Amino acid sequence: MTKTALKPAMQHGEEAITLLTEDHKKVKKLLVDFARLAKGDGNDKAKAEVVRQICMELTIHAQAAEEIFYPAVRAVIKDNDLMDEADVEHAGAKNLIAQLEAMTPVTTTMTQRLPCSARASIIM
């Protein structure tokens, strides 16, 4: 493959990385917002809305990573162990998202579990 043929593919890959990086930043900001609200600056309705946004963003991010980004990475790096670990991390994040979505209204358990999703979102 020539450099000319690689250039569009590389640009597409760079755009995907930029999109995933922006997703991470968005979720991190939402997690900071939730932490602020959890310290007493917000009511349960506001906390629940931030949790809903976090779950939605992580779900969209995970789907894009699993369907587009990870298959492309898996084909290039040929490191099945690393990519299998990413799949396990996504499964854990999806499980946590389902648990958070089931917790209505906002509970102490939700406040305790949400920091775990921060770790999951960074790995995603």
Buried (B, 14 or more C-beta within 10 A) or exposed (E): EEEEEEEEEEEEBEEBEEBBEEBBEBBBBBBEBBBBBBEEEBEEEBBBBBBBBBBEBBBEBBEBBBEBBBEEBBEEEEEEEEBEEBEEBBEBBBEBBEBBEEBEEBEEEBBEBBEBBBEBBEBB
